[in-house]
């Protein structure tokens, strides 16, 4: 018997979820960034059932002295993880995702758990363009992917993403 959750696990998140990791008052090493990207990708896969190769992670840094809390400059190191995922995940899946990401990122970055902030935002498929096209509704992903250019598919295969 196929349940709604099974349908979501198999079809709902076959887009490229995007996670942006922003550091404030903290310089991550390349090794830490690599480990954080892998941890977020694993967490996304384990909590949503989506293939790991759909996740992408982008890093950015806030210039020292440009982070404010309560209108006052805040100097403690912080990491912010903002994830954009296709709408349709259960509350428990998203709770598992954010807590798992927070725990893994905190361990890798070596800063206090209170200094890791994680946000997940749901976006309807019709409000996203990836690989130059509006995303398909759930269940139409294979036809959408088949319409990718041979060059783009080759690029993705070359990095081991598909």
C-alpha contacts under 8 A as a table, 3 or more apart, distances in Angstrom:
res1	aa1	res2	aa2	distance
2	X	6	X	5.93
2	X	7	X	6.86
3	X	6	X	5.08
3	X	7	X	6.34
4	X	7	X	5.04
4	X	8	X	6.23
5	X	8	X	4.98
5	X	9	X	6.08
5	X	90	X	7.92
6	X	9	X	5.02
6	X	10	X	6.17
7	X	10	X	5.20
7	X	11	X	5.85
7	X	12	X	7.06
8	X	11	X	5.32
8	X	12	X	4.50
8	X	13	X	7.19
8	X	88	X	6.98
8	X	89	X	7.06
9	X	12	X	6.30
9	X	13	X	7.23
9	X	48	X	6.13
9	X	49	X	5.18
9	X	50	X	6.61
10	X	13	X	7.66
10	X	49	X	7.10
10	X	50	X	7.17
11	X	14	X	6.04
11	X	138	X	5.47
11	X	139	X	5.62
11	X	141	X	7.58
12	X	86	X	7.11
12	X	87	X	7.88
12	X	88	X	6.75
12	X	89	X	7.96
12	X	138	X	5.15
12	X	139	X	7.51
13	X	16	X	7.81
13	X	17	X	7.80
13	X	48	X	7.54
13	X	50	X	5.78
13	X	85	X	7.35
13	X	86	X	5.89
13	X	138	X	7.90
14	X	50	X	6.26
14	X	51	X	7.45
14	X	54	X	6.82
14	X	141	X	6.71
15	X	54	X	6.21
15	X	85	X	7.98
15	X	86	X	7.20
15	X	130	X	7.96
15	X	135	X	7.43
16	X	54	X	4.52
16	X	55	X	5.20
16	X	56	X	6.59
16	X	85	X	7.77
16	X	130	X	7.58
17	X	54	X	6.52
17	X	55	X	4.97
17	X	56	X	6.30
17	X	83	X	7.01
17	X	84	X	5.66
17	X	85	X	4.83
17	X	86	X	7.21
18	X	55	X	6.15
18	X	56	X	5.06
18	X	57	X	5.93
18	X	58	X	7.55
18	X	83	X	5.67
18	X	84	X	5.28
18	X	85	X	6.90
19	X	40	X	7.97
19	X	55	X	7.68
19	X	56	X	6.25
19	X	57	X	4.71
19	X	58	X	6.19
19	X	81	X	6.51
19	X	82	X	5.46
19	X	83	X	4.22
19	X	84	X	6.37
20	X	57	X	5.77
20	X	58	X	4.71
20	X	59	X	5.77
20	X	60	X	7.33
20	X	80	X	7.87
20	X	81	X	5.66
20	X	82	X	5.20
20	X	83	X	6.47
21	X	57	X	7.20
21	X	58	X	6.11
21	X	59	X	4.83
21	X	60	X	6.28
21	X	79	X	6.74
21	X	80	X	5.60
21	X	81	X	4.54
21	X	82	X	6.55
22	X	59	X	5.89
22	X	60	X	4.79
22	X	61	X	5.37
22	X	62	X	6.90
22	X	79	X	5.68
22	X	80	X	5.08
22	X	81	X	6.50
23	X	26	X	5.79
23	X	27	X	7.17
23	X	28	X	7.74
23	X	59	X	7.91
23	X	60	X	6.51
23	X	61	X	4.83
23	X	62	X	6.05
23	X	77	X	7.45
23	X	78	X	5.84
23	X	79	X	4.60
23	X	80	X	6.44
24	X	61	X	6.20
24	X	62	X	5.04
24	X	63	X	7.03
24	X	64	X	6.73
24	X	66	X	7.93
24	X	67	X	6.44
24	X	76	X	7.86
24	X	77	X	5.62
24	X	78	X	5.10
24	X	79	X	6.35
25	X	62	X	7.35
25	X	63	X	7.44
25	X	64	X	5.32
25	X	65	X	7.43
25	X	67	X	7.84
25	X	75	X	6.06
25	X	76	X	6.17
25	X	77	X	4.50
25	X	78	X	6.57
26	X	77	X	5.07
26	X	78	X	6.83
27	X	61	X	7.83
28	X	32	X	5.89
28	X	33	X	6.38
28	X	109	X	7.22
29	X	32	X	5.08
29	X	33	X	6.26
30	X	33	X	5.06
30	X	34	X	6.09
31	X	34	X	5.09
31	X	35	X	6.13
32	X	35	X	5.05
32	X	36	X	5.98
32	X	108	X	6.26
32	X	109	X	6.59
33	X	36	X	5.06
33	X	37	X	6.03
33	X	59	X	7.64
34	X	37	X	5.20
34	X	38	X	6.24
35	X	38	X	5.13
35	X	39	X	6.06
35	X	108	X	7.01
36	X	39	X	4.99
36	X	40	X	6.07
36	X	104	X	7.48
36	X	105	X	5.87
36	X	108	X	6.68
37	X	40	X	5.29
37	X	41	X	6.12
37	X	56	X	7.85
37	X	57	X	5.71
38	X	41	X	5.09
38	X	42	X	6.10
39	X	42	X	5.11
39	X	43	X	6.01
39	X	101	X	7.16
39	X	104	X	6.42
39	X	105	X	7.39
40	X	43	X	5.02
40	X	44	X	6.03
40	X	57	X	7.73
40	X	101	X	5.84
40	X	104	X	7.89
40	X	105	X	7.94
41	X	44	X	5.16
41	X	45	X	6.22
41	X	52	X	5.79
41	X	53	X	7.85
41	X	55	X	5.73
41	X	56	X	7.40
41	X	57	X	7.86
42	X	45	X	5.09
42	X	46	X	5.97
42	X	52	X	6.44
43	X	46	X	5.09
43	X	47	X	5.92
43	X	97	X	6.18
43	X	100	X	6.40
43	X	101	X	6.33
44	X	47	X	5.38
44	X	48	X	5.81
44	X	49	X	7.56
44	X	50	X	7.20
44	X	52	X	7.18
44	X	55	X	7.39
44	X	97	X	6.35
45	X	48	X	5.47
45	X	49	X	5.04
45	X	50	X	5.06
45	X	51	X	5.81
45	X	52	X	5.10
46	X	49	X	5.66
46	X	50	X	7.80
47	X	93	X	5.67
47	X	94	X	7.48
47	X	96	X	6.33
47	X	97	X	5.56
48	X	89	X	7.41
48	X	93	X	6.43
48	X	97	X	7.86
50	X	54	X	7.27
51	X	54	X	5.90
52	X	55	X	5.95
53	X	56	X	7.90
53	X	161	X	4.95
53	X	162	X	6.42
54	X	161	X	7.52
62	X	66	X	6.41
62	X	67	X	7.11
63	X	66	X	5.59
63	X	67	X	7.91
64	X	67	X	7.28
64	X	75	X	7.75
65	X	68	X	7.99
65	X	73	X	6.34
65	X	74	X	7.21
65	X	75	X	6.71
66	X	73	X	6.97
67	X	73	X	5.87
67	X	74	X	5.68
67	X	75	X	7.31
68	X	71	X	5.63
68	X	72	X	5.08
68	X	73	X	4.37
68	X	74	X	5.12
69	X	72	X	5.43
69	X	73	X	6.51
69	X	74	X	6.02
76	X	115	X	7.92
77	X	111	X	7.18
77	X	115	X	6.82
78	X	111	X	7.68
78	X	115	X	4.79
78	X	116	X	5.92
78	X	117	X	7.79
79	X	115	X	6.44
79	X	116	X	4.97
79	X	117	X	6.30
80	X	116	X	6.00
80	X	117	X	4.78
80	X	118	X	5.85
80	X	119	X	7.87
81	X	116	X	7.80
81	X	117	X	6.22
81	X	118	X	4.65
81	X	119	X	6.14
82	X	118	X	5.98
82	X	119	X	4.79
82	X	120	X	5.94
82	X	121	X	7.68
83	X	118	X	7.85
83	X	119	X	6.08
83	X	120	X	4.63
83	X	121	X	6.11
84	X	120	X	6.02
84	X	121	X	4.99
84	X	122	X	6.18
84	X	123	X	6.90
85	X	120	X	7.16
85	X	121	X	6.19
85	X	122	X	5.22
85	X	123	X	6.18
86	X	89	X	7.88
86	X	122	X	5.36
86	X	123	X	4.99
86	X	124	X	5.82
86	X	125	X	6.13
87	X	122	X	4.35
87	X	123	X	5.05
87	X	124	X	5.30
87	X	125	X	7.43
88	X	122	X	7.50
89	X	93	X	6.28
89	X	94	X	6.59
90	X	93	X	5.20
90	X	94	X	6.36
91	X	94	X	5.20
91	X	95	X	6.04
92	X	95	X	4.98
92	X	96	X	6.07
93	X	96	X	5.14
93	X	97	X	6.11
94	X	97	X	4.88
94	X	98	X	6.17
94	X	120	X	7.51
95	X	98	X	5.37
95	X	99	X	6.13
96	X	99	X	5.41
96	X	100	X	5.87
97	X	100	X	5.26
97	X	101	X	6.09
98	X	101	X	5.17
98	X	102	X	6.06
98	X	118	X	6.05
98	X	119	X	7.12
98	X	120	X	7.25
99	X	102	X	5.07
99	X	103	X	6.16
100	X	103	X	5.24
100	X	104	X	6.18
101	X	104	X	5.24
101	X	105	X	5.88
101	X	118	X	7.50
102	X	105	X	5.32
102	X	106	X	5.96
102	X	113	X	7.42
102	X	116	X	6.22
102	X	117	X	7.12
102	X	118	X	6.41
103	X	106	X	5.27
103	X	107	X	6.29
103	X	113	X	7.38
104	X	107	X	5.23
104	X	108	X	6.30
105	X	108	X	5.17
105	X	109	X	5.93
105	X	116	X	7.56
106	X	109	X	5.27
106	X	110	X	5.77
106	X	111	X	5.87
106	X	112	X	6.67
106	X	113	X	5.73
106	X	116	X	6.45
107	X	110	X	5.31
107	X	111	X	7.45
111	X	115	X	6.71
111	X	116	X	7.88
112	X	115	X	5.34
112	X	116	X	7.23
113	X	116	X	5.51
114	X	117	X	7.65
123	X	127	X	6.61
123	X	128	X	7.55
124	X	127	X	5.54
124	X	128	X	7.37
125	X	128	X	5.64
125	X	134	X	7.42
125	X	135	X	5.28
125	X	136	X	6.33
125	X	137	X	6.18
126	X	134	X	6.21
126	X	135	X	6.08
126	X	136	X	7.21
126	X	137	X	7.50
127	X	134	X	7.36
127	X	135	X	7.87
128	X	134	X	5.65
128	X	135	X	5.97
129	X	132	X	5.95
129	X	133	X	5.01
129	X	134	X	4.29
129	X	135	X	5.89
130	X	133	X	5.59
130	X	134	X	6.52
130	X	135	X	6.62
131	X	148	X	7.68
135	X	144	X	7.67
136	X	139	X	7.87
136	X	140	X	5.67
136	X	141	X	6.01
136	X	144	X	6.56
137	X	140	X	5.87
137	X	141	X	7.42
138	X	141	X	6.68
139	X	142	X	7.76
140	X	143	X	5.83
140	X	144	X	6.41
141	X	144	X	4.96
141	X	145	X	6.00
142	X	145	X	5.10
142	X	146	X	6.01
143	X	146	X	5.00
143	X	147	X	6.43
144	X	147	X	5.40
144	X	148	X	7.21
145	X	148	X	5.46
148	X	152	X	6.51
148	X	153	X	6.65
149	X	152	X	5.27
149	X	153	X	6.39
150	X	153	X	5.19
150	X	154	X	6.06
151	X	154	X	5.01
151	X	155	X	6.12
152	X	155	X	4.98
152	X	156	X	6.24
153	X	156	X	5.13
153	X	157	X	6.10
153	X	162	X	7.80
154	X	157	X	5.03
154	X	158	X	6.03
155	X	158	X	5.14
155	X	159	X	6.76
156	X	159	X	5.54
156	X	160	X	6.39
156	X	161	X	5.13
156	X	162	X	5.88
157	X	160	X	4.94
157	X	161	X	5.64
157	X	162	X	5.09
158	X	161	X	7.55
